[in-house]
Amino acid sequence: MGNVYLAYDYPVLGAFWTVMWIFLWVLWLMVLFRVIVDIFRDHAMNGWAKAGWLIFVIILPFLGVLIYVMVRGTDMGKREIQHARQQQDAIDAYIRETATRGGTSHADELAKLSALKEKGDISQEEFQRAKDKILH
């Protein structure tokens, strides 16, 4: 008879507390990983400082994360914004490079240069300079 009423044996408040603890656990993991990513992302810290913070955060995670956020937390957002800008700049540069190339590959450009050289429109020296520019 107890198995039939299994859903009623778990009170609503108990379900609420379970959901709350799961939420807090997930939130804690997100903060922990965010701090670890920030440690590696910070270019102002040297390797020993990064290693020290990482060891502190791994060995004493609650205290380590709390102290890290108190000491270095104000710049975490700045580093996140800087990283996002760098990614956006890289994407923009890639798009500009692709658009200015007009969809042609290096092989196509070299073939056009070879055709120009064979016609006599450019000299061997001009061909070599243009080829070096395309390849580098």
KEKE-3310 file (N, C-alpha, C; in steps of 0.2 Angstrom, whole numbers, plus 5000, padded with zeros to 4 digits):
npx = (5004:5010:5018:5009:5006:5017:5021:5014:5021:5032:5034:5028:5036:5048:5051:5053:5064:5074:5075:5080:5092:5099:5099:5107:5119:5122:5124:5135:5144:5145:5150:5163:5169:5169:5178:5190:5192:5194:5206:5215:5213:5218:5230:5239:5243:5257:5264:5266:5258:5246:5246:5246:5234:5225:5228:5224:5211:5207:5210:5204:5190:5178:5182:5193:5187:5178:5187:5195:5185:5183:5195:5200:5188:5183:5189:5185:5174:5179:5189:5182:5174:5184:5189:5178:5178:5190:5188:5177:5184:5193:5184:5178:5190:5193:5181:5182:5195:5191:5181:5188:5196:5187:5182:5192:5205:5221:5228:5221:5224:5238:5238:5232:5242:5253:5248:5248:5262:5266:5260:5268:5265:5269:5285:5298:5303:5293:5283:5288:5288:5274:5270:5276:5270:5257:5258:5263)
npy = (4994:5006:5009:5014:5026:5034:5046:5055:5054:5062:5078:5094:5105:5098:5095:5108:5112:5103:5106:5119:5117:5110:5120:5129:5122:5120:5134:5137:5129:5135:5148:5144:5139:5150:5158:5151:5151:5165:5166:5160:5168:5181:5191:5200:5194:5184:5167:5160:5167:5164:5150:5149:5155:5146:5134:5137:5139:5127:5118:5124:5127:5135:5145:5150:5154:5164:5173:5176:5183:5194:5200:5201:5203:5215:5217:5206:5207:5217:5210:5200:5208:5213:5201:5197:5208:5206:5193:5198:5207:5198:5191:5201:5205:5193:5192:5204:5201:5190:5196:5205:5198:5193:5180:5173:5161:5158:5150:5153:5166:5165:5158:5168:5177:5170:5168:5182:5184:5175:5181:5192:5203:5207:5207:5195:5199:5207:5197:5189:5197:5199:5186:5183:5192:5187:5174:5177)
npz = (5000:5003:4992:4982:4986:4985:4979:4987:4999:4999:5003:4998:5002:5004:4991:4986:4994:4989:4975:4977:4983:4973:4963:4970:4970:4956:4953:4961:4955:4943:4947:4952:4941:4933:4940:4939:4925:4924:4931:4922:4911:4914:4910:4917:4928:4933:4930:4942:4951:4946:4947:4961:4965:4958:4965:4978:4976:4972:4982:4994:4991:4993:5002:4994:4982:4987:4993:4981:4973:4982:4982:4968:4961:4955:4943:4935:4927:4918:4912:4905:4896:4889:4883:4875:4866:4860:4853:4845:4837:4831:4823:4815:4808:4801:4793:4786:4779:4771:4763:4756:4749:4740:4739:4732:4732:4738:4728:4717:4715:4713:4701:4692:4693:4687:4674:4670:4670:4660:4649:4648:4654:4667:4675:4679:4692:4697:4698:4707:4719:4720:4722:4734:4742:4742:4748:4760)
capx = (5000:5015:5021:5004:5005:5024:5021:5012:5026:5037:5030:5030:5042:5054:5053:5056:5071:5078:5076:5084:5099:5101:5100:5113:5125:5124:5126:5141:5149:5146:5155:5169:5172:5170:5184:5195:5193:5196:5213:5219:5212:5221:5237:5243:5246:5262:5262:5266:5252:5240:5246:5244:5227:5222:5229:5220:5204:5205:5211:5199:5186:5173:5186:5197:5182:5176:5193:5197:5180:5184:5202:5200:5182:5181:5191:5183:5170:5183:5193:5177:5172:5190:5190:5173:5180:5195:5184:5173:5189:5195:5179:5178:5196:5192:5176:5185:5199:5187:5177:5192:5199:5182:5181:5197:5209:5228:5229:5218:5228:5244:5236:5231:5249:5256:5245:5250:5269:5266:5258:5273:5262:5273:5292:5299:5304:5286:5279:5291:5286:5267:5269:5278:5265:5251:5260:5264)
capy = (5000:5012:5011:5017:5033:5036:5053:5059:5053:5067:5084:5100:5109:5094:5096:5114:5112:5099:5110:5125:5114:5108:5126:5132:5118:5122:5141:5136:5126:5141:5153:5141:5138:5157:5160:5147:5154:5171:5166:5159:5174:5187:5192:5204:5189:5179:5160:5158:5170:5160:5143:5150:5156:5140:5129:5140:5138:5120:5115:5127:5130:5140:5151:5152:5158:5170:5178:5179:5188:5200:5203:5202:5203:5221:5217:5201:5210:5221:5205:5197:5212:5213:5195:5197:5212:5202:5189:5201:5210:5193:5189:5206:5204:5187:5194:5209:5198:5186:5200:5209:5193:5192:5173:5169:5157:5159:5146:5157:5172:5163:5156:5174:5180:5166:5170:5188:5183:5172:5185:5197:5209:5208:5204:5190:5202:5209:5191:5186:5201:5198:5180:5183:5195:5183:5169:5179)
capz = (5000:5003:4985:4979:4989:4985:4978:4993:5005:4998:5004:4993:5005:5003:4984:4985:4996:4984:4969:4979:4984:4966:4960:4973:4968:4949:4954:4964:4950:4938:4950:4953:4934:4931:4943:4936:4918:4925:4933:4916:4906:4917:4907:4921:4933:4931:4931:4949:4954:4943:4950:4968:4965:4956:4971:4983:4974:4971:4989:4998:4985:4995:5004:4989:4978:4991:4993:4975:4971:4985:4980:4961:4957:4952:4936:4932:4921:4913:4908:4901:4891:4884:4879:4870:4861:4856:4849:4840:4833:4827:4818:4810:4804:4796:4788:4781:4775:4767:4759:4752:4744:4735:4738:4729:4736:4736:4722:4711:4714:4710:4694:4689:4692:4682:4668:4668:4669:4654:4644:4648:4657:4673:4675:4684:4698:4699:4699:4713:4724:4721:4725:4741:4746:4743:4752:4767)
cpx = (5004:5017:5016:5004:5012:5025:5019:5016:5031:5033:5032:5036:5048:5056:5056:5063:5076:5080:5080:5091:5102:5103:5106:5119:5127:5126:5133:5146:5150:5151:5162:5173:5173:5177:5190:5197:5196:5204:5217:5218:5216:5228:5241:5246:5252:5260:5262:5260:5246:5240:5244:5237:5223:5223:5224:5213:5202:5205:5205:5194:5181:5177:5190:5193:5180:5181:5195:5192:5181:5190:5202:5194:5180:5183:5189:5178:5174:5186:5188:5175:5178:5191:5184:5175:5186:5192:5181:5178:5192:5190:5178:5184:5195:5187:5179:5190:5196:5183:5182:5195:5194:5181:5186:5202:5216:5230:5227:5222:5235:5243:5236:5238:5253:5254:5248:5258:5270:5265:5263:5270:5266:5280:5292:5300:5297:5282:5281:5288:5278:5266:5271:5273:5258:5252:5261:5259)
cpy = (5006:5014:5015:5024:5036:5044:5058:5059:5059:5074:5089:5104:5105:5095:5103:5115:5108:5103:5116:5122:5112:5115:5129:5128:5120:5130:5141:5134:5132:5146:5150:5141:5145:5160:5157:5150:5161:5171:5164:5165:5180:5187:5196:5199:5185:5172:5158:5161:5165:5153:5144:5151:5149:5134:5131:5138:5131:5116:5117:5131:5136:5146:5154:5157:5164:5175:5181:5184:5194:5204:5206:5203:5209:5221:5211:5203:5213:5215:5201:5201:5213:5207:5195:5202:5209:5197:5192:5204:5204:5191:5194:5206:5199:5189:5199:5206:5193:5190:5203:5204:5191:5184:5169:5166:5160:5156:5150:5163:5171:5161:5162:5177:5176:5167:5177:5188:5180:5176:5191:5203:5211:5205:5199:5193:5204:5203:5188:5190:5200:5191:5179:5187:5191:5177:5171:5184)
cpz = (5000:4997:4981:4980:4989:4984:4983:4999:5004:4998:4999:4996:5004:4996:4983:4988:4992:4978:4971:4980:4977:4962:4963:4971:4961:4949:4956:4959:4945:4940:4950:4946:4931:4934:4940:4929:4919:4927:4927:4911:4908:4915:4912:4926:4930:4932:4938:4953:4952:4947:4958:4969:4964:4962:4976:4982:4974:4978:4994:4994:4988:4998:4999:4984:4981:4991:4986:4972:4975:4983:4972:4957:4953:4944:4932:4926:4916:4909:4903:4895:4886:4880:4874:4865:4857:4851:4843:4835:4828:4821:4813:4805:4799:4791:4783:4776:4769:4761:4754:4747:4738:4734:4734:4733:4734:4729:4716:4710:4711:4703:4690:4688:4687:4675:4665:4667:4662:4648:4643:4651:4663:4672:4680:4691:4701:4701:4706:4719:4726:4724:4732:4745:4747:4748:4759:4769)
residu = (MET:GLY:ASN:VAL:TYR:LEU:ALA:TYR:ASP:TYR:PRO:VAL:LEU:GLY:ALA:PHE:TRP:THR:VAL:MET:TRP:ILE:PHE:LEU:TRP:VAL:LEU:TRP:LEU:MET:VAL:LEU:PHE:ARG:VAL:ILE:VAL:ASP:ILE:PHE:ARG:ASP:HIS:ALA:MET:ASN:GLY:TRP:ALA:LYS:ALA:GLY:TRP:LEU:ILE:PHE:VAL:ILE:ILE:LEU:PRO:PHE:LEU:GLY:VAL:LEU:ILE:TYR:VAL:MET:VAL:ARG:GLY:THR:ASP:MET:GLY:LYS:ARG:GLU:ILE:GLN:HIS:ALA:ARG:GLN:GLN:GLN:ASP:ALA:ILE:ASP:ALA:TYR:ILE:ARG:GLU:THR:ALA:THR:ARG:GLY:GLY:THR:SER:HIS:ALA:ASP:GLU:LEU:ALA:LYS:LEU:SER:ALA:LEU:LYS:GLU:LYS:GLY:ASP:ILE:SER:GLN:GLU:GLU:PHE:GLN:ARG:ALA:LYS:ASP:LYS:ILE:LEU:HIS)
# end
